[in-house]
């Protein structure tokens, strides 16, 4: 037996090297896994995204008479949107478990407070697929003193074509839906309100 060290692997350039590069199989596998995960996430997003017809249905309500909005509030009283005819109304669909709803809520509080003295705007909230106790805790923590309709609100959401929360609708004093928002800011609400007043010629004292 020879004690000479093993000869190094040498490849004849003319013959080429048929062996896979070192680490190549691991790299290929990792890339395949990453691509598979990205594809799964993409498919999941497509599956949960509202369809084009659903989004179209939700937008169709703009320019039409507001559907009936009535029900039992957190305080146990009955409320109807008809009570607020003669002033601008924001109908806000939300849920306590919805992170974007929590982000927009301070803006609604700010907007409502800015219009409280004049009394020209009323906010009405509709809890979407939520438990009244969770909704109550949400308002205790986040503030807001407007009516909040809880319980079986599925019909109201269906009439508006709501596909997810948050969604808000600006209703004119004469009961026409003039704008839809998917997440609101006080400044944006005021801007749209001012523009809508100019277009409709309807304002409140």
LUMKEVEX-958131 format. One line per field, with one value per residue (C-alpha): residue in three letters; x, y negated, z. Coordinates in nm, 4 decimals. Layout:
// LUMKEVEX-958131
type = [ALA/...]
x = [X/...]
y = [Y/...]
z = [Z/...]
END
This chain:
// LUMKEVEX-958131
type = [UNK/UNK/UNK/UNK/UNK/UNK/UNK/UNK/UNK/UNK/UNK/UNK/UNK/UNK/UNK/UNK/UNK/UNK/UNK/UNK/UNK/UNK/UNK/UNK/UNK/UNK/UNK/UNK/UNK/UNK/UNK/UNK/UNK/UNK/UNK/UNK/UNK/UNK/UNK/UNK/UNK/UNK/UNK/UNK/UNK/UNK/UNK/UNK/UNK/UNK/UNK/UNK/UNK/UNK/UNK/UNK/UNK/UNK/UNK/UNK/UNK/UNK/UNK/UNK/UNK/UNK/UNK/UNK/UNK/UNK/UNK/UNK/UNK/UNK/UNK/UNK/UNK/UNK/UNK/UNK/UNK/UNK/UNK/UNK/UNK/UNK/UNK/UNK/UNK/UNK/UNK/UNK/UNK/UNK/UNK/UNK/UNK/UNK/UNK/UNK/UNK/UNK/UNK/UNK/UNK/UNK/UNK/UNK/UNK/UNK/UNK/UNK/UNK/UNK/UNK/UNK/UNK/UNK/UNK/UNK/UNK/UNK/UNK/UNK/UNK/UNK/UNK/UNK/UNK/UNK/UNK/UNK/UNK/UNK/UNK/UNK/UNK/UNK/UNK/UNK/UNK/UNK/UNK/UNK/UNK/UNK/UNK/UNK/UNK/UNK/UNK/UNK/UNK/UNK/UNK/UNK/UNK/UNK/UNK/UNK/UNK/UNK/UNK/UNK/UNK/UNK/UNK/UNK/UNK/UNK/UNK/UNK/UNK/UNK/UNK/UNK/UNK/UNK/UNK/UNK/UNK/UNK/UNK/UNK/UNK/UNK/UNK/UNK/UNK/UNK/UNK/UNK/UNK/UNK/UNK/UNK/UNK/UNK/UNK/UNK/UNK/UNK/UNK/UNK/UNK]
x = [0.0000/0.1348/0.1676/0.1493/-0.1337/-0.4432/-0.4097/-0.6331/-0.9360/-0.8316/-1.0675/-0.9529/-1.0860/-1.1481/-1.3762/-1.5590/-1.6911/-2.0161/-2.0325/-2.2896/-2.1345/-2.0770/-2.3840/-2.5846/-2.8451/-2.8980/-2.9272/-3.1768/-3.3876/-3.3865/-3.4860/-3.7680/-3.8962/-3.8841/-4.0669/-4.3273/-4.3899/-4.4264/-4.6668/-4.8746/-4.8966/-4.9946/-5.2660/-5.3930/-5.4193/-5.6078/-5.8444/-5.9335/-5.9467/-6.2996/-6.3912/-6.4319/-6.8084/-6.8137/-6.6107/-6.8348/-7.1459/-7.0063/-6.9305/-7.2715/-7.4394/-7.2646/-7.5097/-7.8129/-8.0544/-7.9096/-8.0451/-8.2302/-7.9993/-8.1639/-8.1109/-8.0249/-7.7294/-7.4761/-7.6904/-7.9949/-8.1820/-8.3279/-8.1747/-8.2559/-8.0733/-8.4027/-8.3601/-8.0697/-8.2275/-8.1331/-7.7677/-7.4707/-7.4172/-7.1163/-7.2101/-6.9031/-6.8782/-6.6087/-6.5052/-6.3108/-6.0849/-5.9951/-5.6526/-5.7245/-6.0439/-5.8379/-5.6050/-5.8851/-6.0929/-5.9040/-5.9712/-6.3441/-6.3275/-6.1445/-6.3924/-6.6978/-6.5545/-6.4811/-6.8453/-7.0062/-7.0556/-7.2152/-7.4148/-7.4028/-7.2666/-7.3704/-7.1579/-7.3378/-7.1341/-7.2386/-7.0489/-6.9539/-6.9433/-6.8526/-6.9581/-7.1313/-6.9088/-6.5961/-6.7453/-6.8228/-6.4657/-6.3387/-6.5312/-6.4404/-6.0742/-6.0818/-6.3526/-6.6414/-6.9938/-7.1973/-7.4642/-7.3203/-7.5532/-7.4706/-7.6179/-7.7486/-7.6172/-7.5680/-7.8644/-7.7351/-7.3897/-7.5454/-7.7618/-7.4537/-7.2506/-6.9863/-6.7074/-6.4799/-6.4023/-6.3407/-6.5820/-6.7566/-7.0198/-7.1004/-7.4744/-7.6182/-7.8897/-8.1501/-8.0434/-7.8126/-7.4896/-7.2272/-6.8977/-6.7406/-6.4203/-6.2072/-6.0366/-6.0929/-5.8994/-6.0644/-5.9087/-6.0176/-6.3724/-6.3887/-6.2512/-6.5061/-6.7834/-6.7016/-6.6884/-7.0155/-7.1878/-7.0766/-7.1990/-7.5355/-7.6014/-7.7170/-7.5644/-7.6696/-7.6793]
y = [0.0000/-0.3399/-0.6130/-0.8824/-1.1321/-1.1008/-1.2849/-1.5948/-1.5885/-1.7297/-1.7984/-1.8018/-2.1309/-1.9557/-1.7024/-1.9395/-1.8621/-1.6670/-1.7019/-1.9438/-2.2555/-2.2402/-2.3522/-2.3614/-2.1104/-2.2959/-2.6306/-2.4953/-2.3449/-2.6683/-2.8750/-2.6336/-2.6559/-3.0366/-3.0528/-2.8080/-3.0168/-3.3366/-3.1629/-3.0359/-3.3865/-3.5319/-3.2721/-3.3381/-3.7110/-3.6472/-3.4092/-3.6566/-3.9684/-4.0853/-3.9979/-4.2682/-4.2183/-4.2588/-4.5812/-4.7067/-4.6318/-4.8291/-5.1297/-5.1226/-5.2668/-5.6025/-5.8399/-5.6491/-5.6836/-5.5494/-5.2081/-5.1766/-5.1882/-5.1031/-4.8782/-4.8506/-5.0483/-4.9695/-5.1651/-4.9532/-5.2284/-5.2089/-5.4313/-5.4990/-5.7043/-5.8807/-6.0559/-6.2503/-6.3730/-6.7361/-6.6920/-6.5184/-6.1659/-5.9349/-5.5666/-5.3787/-4.9981/-4.8719/-4.5871/-4.5821/-4.3048/-4.5098/-4.6783/-4.9418/-5.0274/-5.0986/-5.3166/-5.5237/-5.5574/-5.8569/-6.0384/-5.9783/-6.1039/-6.4157/-6.4709/-6.4287/-6.6623/-6.9319/-6.9300/-6.8856/-7.2577/-7.3265/-7.0048/-6.9700/-6.6134/-6.2899/-5.9741/-5.6403/-5.3220/-4.9719/-4.6860/-4.4253/-4.0595/-4.1548/-4.0819/-4.3685/-4.3253/-4.3584/-4.6642/-4.8210/-4.7641/-4.9140/-5.2391/-5.2523/-5.2433/-5.4451/-5.7045/-5.8157/-5.9076/-5.8430/-5.5710/-5.2226/-4.9621/-4.6094/-4.2620/-4.1310/-4.3918/-4.1604/-4.3008/-4.6566/-4.5551/-4.3602/-4.6552/-4.8765/-4.6112/-4.6068/-4.3604/-4.4314/-4.6793/-4.9602/-5.1151/-5.4496/-5.6329/-6.0041/-6.0658/-6.4051/-6.5780/-6.4638/-6.0965/-6.0538/-5.8537/-6.0890/-5.9172/-5.5942/-5.5599/-5.2555/-5.4052/-5.7698/-6.0743/-6.3822/-6.6160/-6.3948/-6.3742/-6.7523/-6.7962/-6.5612/-6.7132/-7.0643/-6.9476/-6.7553/-7.0600/-7.2609/-7.0003/-6.9348/-7.2883/-7.1367/-7.2625/-7.2804/-7.5834]
z = [0.0000/-0.0961/0.1649/-0.1031/-0.0474/-0.2608/-0.5844/-0.6020/-0.8224/-1.1528/-1.4385/-1.7919/-1.9406/-2.2639/-2.0988/-1.8664/-1.5170/-1.4858/-1.1099/-0.9578/-0.8022/-0.4310/-0.2402/-0.5616/-0.4488/-0.1197/-0.2978/-0.5471/-0.2690/-0.0655/-0.3679/-0.4455/-0.0869/-0.0918/-0.4243/-0.2940/0.0173/-0.1843/-0.4196/-0.1267/0.0214/-0.3162/-0.3659/-0.0138/-0.0844/-0.4055/-0.2305/0.0453/-0.1728/-0.2566/-0.6120/-0.8749/-0.8658/-0.4872/-0.5050/-0.7831/-0.5774/-0.2850/-0.5070/-0.6773/-0.3703/-0.4163/-0.5794/-0.4567/-0.1674/0.1557/0.2608/0.5891/0.8880/1.2187/1.5173/1.8839/2.0136/2.2850/2.5318/2.4487/2.2660/1.9173/1.6530/1.2883/1.0296/0.9588/1.2931/1.1479/0.8267/0.7737/0.8656/0.7080/0.8374/0.8364/0.8534/0.9745/0.9466/1.1831/1.4148/1.7406/1.6031/1.2931/1.3138/1.0430/1.2343/1.5439/1.3395/1.1866/1.5051/1.6511/1.3234/1.3590/1.7173/1.5974/1.3143/1.5379/1.8023/1.5443/1.4295/1.7714/1.8408/1.5036/1.5094/1.1314/1.1178/1.2874/1.3040/1.3275/1.3706/1.2670/1.4332/1.1717/1.2807/1.6355/1.9919/2.1778/2.4835/2.2684/2.0977/2.4348/2.5514/2.2256/2.2800/2.6481/2.5474/2.2247/2.2952/2.0761/2.1856/1.8709/1.8358/1.7785/1.6298/1.7483/1.7208/1.3913/1.1477/0.8510/0.6595/0.6886/0.5645/0.2789/0.1736/0.1558/-0.0249/0.2482/0.1669/0.4630/0.7367/0.7780/0.5318/0.5795/0.3783/0.3731/0.3485/0.2554/0.4622/0.2097/0.2338/-0.0665/-0.0397/-0.1808/-0.0947/0.0224/0.2267/0.3042/0.6066/0.6944/0.8112/0.9599/0.7020/0.4127/0.5488/0.5802/0.2284/0.0740/0.2848/0.1629/-0.1971/-0.1614/-0.0151/-0.3162/-0.5629/-0.4007/-0.2863/0.0420/0.3626/0.7237/0.9518]
END
